[in-house]
Amino acid sequence: MKKIEAIIKPFKLDEVKEALHEVGVSGITVTEAKGFGRQKGHTELYRGAEYVVDFLPKVKLEVVVPDGQSDRVVEAIAGAAQTGRIGDGKIFVSTIDSALRIRTGEKDDAAI
């Protein structure tokens, strides 16, 4: 099993959710996040005063899928989240050793 974590721009969430549904992902976890990468935030003007916004709003998605599905899921997320501008985000893939559905006791692939 693979855990896929994606940090994306918030306005791309609906497109990514639809793309994941099309490739057969049955569940995702979404968390609001703040952060910055190479762009190091930006400056804004408010009532004549300039200030630095270090942490930009982001959305973190987490999905656990069987090994054979991970490449398609990564491609779906990348395709739906890409704007071509700085700050599009990152995707991380890691290995999951075990999973357990608490309600039924199902394990590993059956649990996801």
ABEGO torsion letter per residue (X at the ends): XBBBBBBBBAAAAAAAAAAAAAAGBABBBBBBBBBBBAAGEBBBBBGGBBBBBABBBBBBBBBBBBAAAAAAAAAAAAAAABAGBBGAEBBBBBBBABBBBAAAGBBEAAAX
